[in-house]
């Protein structure tokens, strides 16, 4: 017979009670905030230009094979801003910022 009462074991109960969940929420919040930023940087990490979109997050257009070479604000069919990285890839930093590295 199936027991409808579910009691988490000690380890699971501790994980739920830990502040780790709050840290995860804070991390997601930071990544969401930084999704409004596209940074163009040199290979050594020096920032050349930053494009910030206050009202919308940046999105990326997946090329065949999974490479990302385009970032845009708006919709793919009617973007407000479209950045083509040509021979470079658009990547996402650990903090959620979209980054294009140039030589």
C-alpha positions as CSV (number, residue, x, y, z in Angstrom):
1,X,0.0,0.0,0.0
2,X,1.2,3.5,-0.8
3,X,1.8,5.9,2.1
4,X,0.4,9.3,1.2
5,X,2.4,11.0,4.0
6,X,5.8,12.0,2.7
7,X,8.5,12.8,5.3
8,X,11.8,13.9,3.9
9,X,14.8,12.1,5.4
10,X,17.2,14.1,7.6
11,X,19.6,15.0,4.7
12,X,16.9,16.2,2.4
13,X,15.2,18.1,5.2
14,X,18.5,19.8,6.0
15,X,19.0,20.8,2.3
16,X,15.6,22.3,2.2
17,X,16.2,24.2,5.4
18,X,19.7,25.5,4.3
19,X,20.3,28.9,3.0
20,X,21.7,27.3,-0.2
21,X,18.3,27.8,-1.8
22,X,18.5,31.5,-1.1
23,X,21.9,31.5,-2.7
24,X,20.5,29.8,-5.8
25,X,17.8,32.5,-6.0
26,X,20.4,35.2,-5.7
27,X,22.5,33.7,-8.4
28,X,19.6,33.4,-10.8
29,X,18.7,37.1,-10.0
30,X,22.2,38.2,-10.9
31,X,22.2,36.2,-14.1
32,X,18.8,37.7,-15.0
33,X,20.1,41.2,-14.4
34,X,23.3,40.6,-16.4
35,X,21.3,39.1,-19.3
36,X,20.6,42.7,-20.3
37,X,24.3,43.2,-21.0
38,X,26.3,42.3,-24.1
39,X,30.1,42.9,-23.7
40,X,32.6,43.0,-26.5
41,X,36.0,42.2,-25.2
42,X,39.5,41.6,-26.5
43,X,41.0,38.1,-26.1
44,X,42.9,39.3,-23.0
45,X,39.6,40.3,-21.3
46,X,39.8,44.1,-21.9
47,X,36.4,45.5,-22.5
48,X,36.0,47.3,-25.8
49,X,32.3,48.2,-25.6
50,X,29.3,47.2,-23.5
51,X,25.7,47.4,-24.8
52,X,23.0,47.5,-22.2
53,X,19.4,46.9,-22.9
54,X,17.3,48.2,-20.0
55,X,13.9,46.9,-21.1
56,X,14.7,43.5,-22.6
57,X,17.2,40.7,-22.1
58,X,19.6,39.8,-24.9
59,X,18.8,36.6,-26.8
60,X,21.0,34.5,-29.1
61,X,20.3,32.9,-32.4
62,X,21.5,29.3,-32.7
63,X,23.3,28.5,-35.9
64,X,23.1,25.0,-37.4
65,X,25.4,22.8,-35.3
66,X,24.7,24.7,-32.1
67,X,27.2,27.6,-32.5
68,X,26.0,31.0,-31.4
69,X,27.2,33.9,-33.6
70,X,24.3,36.4,-33.2
71,X,22.8,38.2,-30.3
72,X,19.7,40.3,-30.4
73,X,17.2,42.3,-28.5
74,X,13.6,41.9,-29.5
75,X,12.4,39.1,-31.6
76,X,14.4,37.2,-34.3
77,X,11.9,38.3,-37.0
78,X,11.9,42.0,-35.9
79,X,14.9,42.7,-33.7
80,X,15.5,46.1,-32.1
81,X,19.3,45.4,-32.1
82,X,21.1,42.6,-33.9
83,X,24.8,41.9,-33.4
84,X,26.5,39.5,-35.8
85,X,29.8,38.2,-34.3
86,X,30.9,37.0,-37.7
87,X,33.8,34.5,-37.0
88,X,33.5,34.7,-33.2
89,X,31.1,33.0,-30.8
90,X,28.7,34.6,-28.4
91,X,29.2,33.0,-25.0
92,X,27.7,33.6,-21.6
93,X,29.9,34.5,-18.6
94,X,29.4,32.9,-15.2
95,X,27.6,36.0,-14.1
96,X,25.1,35.8,-17.0
97,X,26.6,38.6,-19.2
98,X,26.7,37.8,-22.9
99,X,30.3,38.1,-24.3
100,X,31.9,38.3,-27.7
101,X,35.7,38.1,-27.7
102,X,37.6,39.7,-30.5
103,X,41.3,39.6,-31.4
